[in-house]
Amino acid sequence: SVLSADPATTSLVLVTTSLAAAAGGVSAFIVSTLRYKNYDLTMFLNGILGGLVGITAGADQMTPNDAVLIGVIAGVVIVFGVALVDKLKLDDPVGAVAVHLICGIWGTLAVGIFGAMAGFDQFLVQLAGVGIVGAFCSISTFIILGTLKATIGLRVSETEELEGLDRHEHGMNAYPDFGLNEH
């Protein structure tokens, strides 16, 4: 376990985590620039996050080269994942689904593809884990959101949404420069 504070393992985790983050940022930046013909800082930052999420499951099992490859793939996944979420019209303004769900699945599966534990049997274990956790989360979410929808509701009024929930829920504007103007 990484929690054993073994200096060699801790150092490896620091290196693989840093490399995957850097590779994710660079690859997301390159792919988004080529695809959209525009420099997009948010894609670069989400690429870094995607690299971090992608390496987390196996940071102590990967070589530095594995970490770079995992990060590069996570960065590419971010660009196409954000596009998919937009196409599906999901409300995800910060790209959290692409970063955490899609890159999380990629990183979990990567443990069976790269590093010290790689192998077909391990890949199947990782795939089963993704399926089981996905099923549990889907069922739990359905139950919780169904209960909320039936009792107190899931949406705020359109006015509250446009004016911002900070004002309506907390009596203040967290970002006053971004409020609606009544001209």
C-alpha contacts under 8 A as a table, 3 or more apart, distances in Angstrom:
res1	aa1	res2	aa2	distance
1	S	4	S	5.60
2	V	5	A	6.08
2	V	6	D	7.12
2	V	9	T	6.46
2	V	10	T	6.40
2	V	60	D	6.97
3	L	6	D	7.91
5	A	9	T	7.47
5	A	10	T	6.28
6	D	9	T	5.40
6	D	10	T	5.98
7	P	10	T	5.07
7	P	11	S	5.96
8	A	11	S	5.18
8	A	12	L	6.17
9	T	12	L	4.99
9	T	13	V	6.16
9	T	60	D	6.23
10	T	13	V	5.14
10	T	14	L	6.27
10	T	60	D	7.75
11	S	14	L	5.11
11	S	15	V	6.21
12	L	15	V	5.13
12	L	16	T	6.00
12	L	59	A	7.54
12	L	60	D	6.30
12	L	63	T	7.87
12	L	64	P	7.94
13	V	16	T	5.25
13	V	17	T	5.84
13	V	59	A	5.14
13	V	60	D	5.14
14	L	17	T	5.30
14	L	18	S	6.12
15	V	18	S	5.24
15	V	19	L	6.08
15	V	64	P	6.84
16	T	19	L	5.16
16	T	20	A	6.01
16	T	55	I	7.32
16	T	59	A	5.89
16	T	60	D	7.81
16	T	62	M	6.98
16	T	63	T	7.00
16	T	64	P	5.32
16	T	67	A	5.19
16	T	68	V	7.62
17	T	20	A	5.33
17	T	21	A	6.20
17	T	51	G	7.89
17	T	52	L	6.16
17	T	55	I	6.23
17	T	56	T	7.31
17	T	59	A	6.31
17	T	67	A	7.23
18	S	21	A	5.22
18	S	22	A	6.21
18	S	52	L	7.81
19	L	22	A	5.16
19	L	23	A	6.00
19	L	64	P	6.97
19	L	67	A	6.11
19	L	68	V	5.56
19	L	71	G	7.32
20	A	23	A	5.11
20	A	24	G	5.92
20	A	48	I	7.75
20	A	51	G	4.81
20	A	52	L	6.18
20	A	54	G	7.61
20	A	55	I	6.32
20	A	67	A	4.96
20	A	68	V	4.96
20	A	69	L	7.48
20	A	70	I	6.35
20	A	71	G	4.02
20	A	72	V	7.25
21	A	24	G	5.15
21	A	25	G	6.26
21	A	47	G	7.37
21	A	48	I	4.47
21	A	49	L	6.55
21	A	50	G	7.25
21	A	51	G	4.30
21	A	52	L	5.03
21	A	71	G	6.08
22	A	25	G	5.25
22	A	26	V	6.25
22	A	48	I	6.04
22	A	51	G	7.30
22	A	68	V	7.99
22	A	71	G	7.33
23	A	26	V	5.21
23	A	27	S	6.00
23	A	48	I	7.42
23	A	51	G	6.87
23	A	68	V	5.56
23	A	69	L	7.57
23	A	71	G	4.89
23	A	72	V	5.02
23	A	75	G	7.28
24	G	27	S	5.32
24	G	28	A	5.99
24	G	44	F	7.87
24	G	47	G	4.56
24	G	48	I	4.96
24	G	49	L	7.53
24	G	50	G	6.25
24	G	51	G	4.49
24	G	52	L	7.91
24	G	68	V	7.95
24	G	70	I	7.97
24	G	71	G	4.28
24	G	72	V	4.82
24	G	73	I	7.14
24	G	74	A	5.72
24	G	75	G	4.05
24	G	76	V	7.56
25	G	28	A	5.30
25	G	29	F	6.08
25	G	43	M	7.63
25	G	44	F	4.68
25	G	45	L	6.14
25	G	46	N	7.06
25	G	47	G	4.08
25	G	48	I	4.20
25	G	49	L	7.75
25	G	50	G	7.98
25	G	51	G	7.21
25	G	71	G	7.98
25	G	72	V	7.96
25	G	75	G	6.09
26	V	29	F	5.12
26	V	30	I	6.17
26	V	44	F	6.66
26	V	47	G	7.28
26	V	48	I	7.92
26	V	72	V	7.60
26	V	75	G	7.39
27	S	30	I	5.10
27	S	31	V	6.00
27	S	47	G	7.20
27	S	71	G	7.98
27	S	72	V	5.32
27	S	73	I	7.71
27	S	75	G	5.10
27	S	76	V	6.09
28	A	31	V	5.25
28	A	32	S	5.84
28	A	43	M	6.00
28	A	44	F	5.60
28	A	46	N	7.78
28	A	47	G	5.02
28	A	72	V	7.69
28	A	75	G	4.23
28	A	76	V	5.34
28	A	78	I	6.66
28	A	79	V	6.11
29	F	32	S	5.31
29	F	33	T	5.94
29	F	39	Y	7.25
29	F	40	D	6.92
29	F	41	L	7.62
29	F	43	M	6.08
29	F	44	F	4.82
29	F	47	G	7.36
29	F	75	G	7.90
30	I	33	T	5.17
30	I	34	L	6.15
31	V	34	L	5.16
31	V	35	R	5.95
31	V	76	V	6.45
31	V	79	V	7.05
32	S	35	R	5.01
32	S	36	Y	5.71
32	S	37	K	7.48
32	S	38	N	7.39
32	S	39	Y	7.45
32	S	40	D	7.12
32	S	43	M	6.91
32	S	79	V	6.09
33	T	36	Y	5.43
33	T	37	K	4.93
33	T	38	N	5.04
33	T	39	Y	5.41
33	T	40	D	7.10
34	L	37	K	5.41
34	L	38	N	7.68
40	D	43	M	5.44
40	D	44	F	6.60
41	L	44	F	5.02
41	L	45	L	6.22
42	T	45	L	5.03
42	T	46	N	5.96
43	M	46	N	5.00
43	M	47	G	5.85
43	M	78	I	7.57
43	M	79	V	6.91
44	F	47	G	4.98
44	F	48	I	6.41
45	L	48	I	5.10
45	L	49	L	6.41
46	N	49	L	4.91
46	N	50	G	5.91
46	N	75	G	7.82
46	N	78	I	6.93
46	N	95	G	7.32
46	N	99	V	6.62
47	G	50	G	4.86
47	G	51	G	6.09
47	G	74	A	6.93
47	G	75	G	4.49
47	G	76	V	7.79
47	G	78	I	6.12
47	G	79	V	7.96
47	G	99	V	7.88
48	I	51	G	5.13
48	I	52	L	6.32
48	I	75	G	7.28
49	L	52	L	5.01
49	L	53	V	6.14
49	L	99	V	6.51
50	G	53	V	5.07
50	G	54	G	5.85
50	G	71	G	7.29
50	G	74	A	5.38
50	G	75	G	6.08
50	G	78	I	6.55
50	G	98	A	7.96
50	G	99	V	4.96
50	G	100	H	7.19
50	G	103	C	5.66
51	G	54	G	4.96
51	G	55	I	6.21
51	G	70	I	7.04
51	G	71	G	4.27
51	G	72	V	7.32
51	G	74	A	5.39
51	G	75	G	6.38
51	G	103	C	7.75
52	L	55	I	5.47
52	L	56	T	6.18
52	L	71	G	7.50
53	V	56	T	5.33
53	V	57	A	7.86
53	V	99	V	7.16
53	V	100	H	6.54
53	V	103	C	6.12
53	V	104	G	5.70
53	V	107	G	6.70
54	G	57	A	7.14
54	G	70	I	6.47
54	G	71	G	6.54
54	G	74	A	6.08
54	G	103	C	5.34
54	G	104	G	5.72
54	G	105	I	7.90
54	G	106	W	6.16
54	G	107	G	3.83
54	G	108	T	7.32
54	G	110	A	7.88
55	I	58	G	5.72
55	I	59	A	5.29
55	I	67	A	6.56
55	I	70	I	6.64
55	I	71	G	7.07
55	I	107	G	5.69
56	T	59	A	5.33
56	T	107	G	6.93
57	A	107	G	6.08
57	A	108	T	5.66
57	A	111	V	6.88
58	G	61	Q	5.10
58	G	62	M	6.21
58	G	107	G	7.52
58	G	108	T	7.64
58	G	110	A	7.73
58	G	111	V	5.57
58	G	115	G	7.80
59	A	62	M	5.76
59	A	67	A	7.64
61	Q	111	V	7.76
61	Q	115	G	5.27
61	Q	116	A	5.26
61	Q	117	M	6.88
62	M	65	N	7.90
62	M	66	D	5.61
62	M	67	A	6.16
62	M	114	F	6.66
62	M	115	G	4.25
62	M	116	A	6.47
63	T	66	D	5.06
63	T	67	A	6.25
63	T	115	G	6.26
64	P	67	A	4.99
64	P	68	V	6.35
65	N	68	V	5.17
65	N	69	L	6.36
66	D	69	L	5.17
66	D	70	I	6.08
66	D	114	F	6.25
66	D	115	G	6.66
67	A	70	I	5.06
67	A	71	G	6.04
68	V	71	G	5.07
68	V	72	V	6.07
69	L	72	V	5.04
69	L	73	I	6.19
70	I	73	I	5.28
70	I	74	A	6.10
70	I	107	G	7.36
70	I	110	A	7.20
71	G	74	A	4.95
71	G	75	G	6.12
72	V	75	G	5.15
72	V	76	V	6.42
73	I	76	V	5.14
73	I	77	V	6.06
74	A	77	V	4.89
74	A	78	I	6.16
74	A	103	C	5.83
74	A	106	W	7.21
74	A	107	G	7.96
75	G	78	I	5.14
75	G	79	V	6.79
76	V	79	V	5.46
76	V	80	F	6.67
77	V	80	F	5.37
77	V	81	G	5.59
77	V	98	A	7.66
77	V	102	I	7.46
77	V	103	C	6.90
78	I	81	G	4.88
78	I	82	V	5.92
78	I	98	A	5.65
78	I	99	V	6.29
78	I	102	I	7.87
78	I	103	C	7.27
79	V	82	V	5.48
79	V	83	A	6.43
80	F	83	A	5.00
80	F	84	L	6.11
81	G	84	L	5.01
81	G	85	V	6.19
81	G	97	V	7.95
81	G	98	A	4.87
81	G	102	I	6.93
82	V	85	V	5.13
82	V	86	D	6.17
82	V	95	G	6.01
82	V	97	V	7.85
82	V	98	A	5.54
83	A	86	D	5.10
83	A	87	K	6.08
84	L	87	K	4.96
84	L	88	L	6.13
85	V	88	L	5.13
85	V	89	K	6.26
85	V	90	L	5.62
85	V	92	D	7.45
85	V	97	V	7.49
85	V	98	A	7.30
86	D	89	K	4.93
86	D	90	L	6.19
87	K	90	L	7.84
92	D	95	G	5.55
92	D	96	A	6.48
92	D	97	V	6.88
93	P	96	A	7.90
95	G	98	A	5.47
95	G	99	V	6.20
96	A	99	V	5.01
96	A	100	H	5.69
96	A	101	L	7.51
97	V	100	H	5.49
97	V	101	L	5.08
97	V	102	I	6.60
98	A	101	L	5.83
98	A	102	I	5.01
98	A	103	C	6.46
99	V	102	I	6.13
99	V	103	C	5.35
99	V	104	G	7.24
100	H	103	C	5.60
100	H	104	G	5.19
101	L	104	G	5.04
101	L	105	I	6.14
102	I	105	I	5.22
102	I	106	W	6.28
103	C	106	W	4.80
103	C	107	G	5.95
104	G	107	G	5.10
104	G	108	T	6.09
105	I	108	T	5.15
105	I	109	L	6.19
105	I	130	V	6.57
106	W	109	L	5.24
106	W	110	A	6.00
107	G	110	A	4.92
107	G	111	V	6.78
108	T	111	V	5.76
108	T	112	G	7.79
108	T	126	Q	6.11
108	T	127	L	7.87
108	T	130	V	7.31
109	L	112	G	5.60
109	L	113	I	6.85
109	L	123	F	6.21
109	L	126	Q	5.48
109	L	127	L	6.26
109	L	130	V	8.00
110	A	113	I	4.87
110	A	114	F	5.82
110	A	123	F	7.83
111	V	114	F	5.66
111	V	115	G	6.70
111	V	117	M	6.58
111	V	118	A	6.15
111	V	122	Q	7.54
111	V	123	F	7.07
111	V	126	Q	7.26
112	G	115	G	7.88
112	G	117	M	6.36
112	G	118	A	4.35
112	G	119	G	5.55
112	G	120	F	6.76
112	G	121	D	7.70
112	G	122	Q	4.81
112	G	123	F	3.81
112	G	124	L	7.53
112	G	125	V	7.90
112	G	126	Q	6.46
113	I	118	A	4.85
113	I	119	G	6.28
113	I	120	F	7.78
113	I	123	F	6.45
114	F	117	M	7.26
114	F	118	A	5.07
115	G	118	A	5.52
117	M	122	Q	6.75
118	A	122	Q	6.19
118	A	123	F	7.10
119	G	122	Q	5.24
119	G	123	F	6.10
120	F	123	F	4.98
120	F	124	L	6.26
121	D	124	L	5.16
121	D	125	V	6.33
122	Q	125	V	4.95
122	Q	126	Q	6.17
123	F	126	Q	5.04
123	F	127	L	6.04
124	L	127	L	4.92
124	L	128	A	6.02
125	V	128	A	5.11
125	V	129	G	6.16
126	Q	129	G	4.96
126	Q	130	V	6.26
127	L	130	V	5.10
127	L	131	G	6.26
128	A	131	G	5.02
128	A	132	I	6.05
129	G	132	I	5.16
129	G	133	V	6.00
130	V	133	V	5.35
130	V	134	G	5.85
131	G	134	G	5.02
131	G	135	A	6.04
132	I	135	A	5.15
132	I	136	F	6.13
133	V	136	F	5.07
133	V	137	C	6.03
134	G	137	C	5.21
134	G	138	S	6.00
135	A	138	S	5.11
135	A	139	I	6.08
136	F	139	I	5.33
136	F	140	S	6.02
137	C	140	S	5.11
137	C	141	T	5.86
138	S	141	T	5.16
138	S	142	F	6.08
139	I	142	F	5.13
139	I	143	I	6.25
140	S	143	I	5.19
140	S	144	I	6.10
141	T	144	I	5.15
141	T	145	L	5.82
142	F	145	L	5.39
142	F	146	G	5.70
143	I	146	G	5.15
143	I	147	T	6.09
144	I	147	T	5.22
144	I	148	L	6.23
145	L	148	L	5.00
145	L	149	K	5.92
145	L	154	L	7.52
146	G	149	K	5.14
146	G	150	A	6.14
147	T	150	A	5.19
147	T	151	T	6.19
148	L	151	T	5.16
148	L	152	I	5.59
148	L	153	G	5.56
148	L	154	L	6.37
149	K	152	I	6.09
149	K	153	G	4.08
149	K	154	L	5.27
150	A	153	G	6.28
156	V	160	E	6.24
156	V	161	E	6.38
157	S	160	E	5.24
157	S	161	E	6.24
158	E	161	E	5.03
158	E	162	L	6.12
159	T	162	L	5.19
159	T	163	E	6.00
160	E	163	E	5.23
160	E	164	G	5.70
160	E	165	L	5.99
160	E	168	H	6.48
161	E	164	G	5.19
161	E	165	L	6.27
162	L	180	L	7.60
163	E	167	R	7.31
163	E	179	G	6.64
163	E	180	L	6.56
164	G	167	R	5.98
164	G	168	H	7.02
164	G	173	N	7.69
164	G	179	G	7.72
165	L	168	H	5.02
165	L	169	E	5.47
165	L	170	H	7.54
166	D	169	E	5.43
166	D	170	H	5.25
166	D	171	G	6.47
166	D	172	M	5.69
166	D	173	N	5.43
166	D	174	A	6.21
167	R	170	H	5.56
167	R	171	G	4.40
167	R	172	M	4.49
167	R	173	N	5.27
168	H	171	G	5.65
168	H	172	M	7.70
173	N	176	P	5.30
175	Y	178	F	5.69
175	Y	179	G	7.19
176	P	179	G	5.48
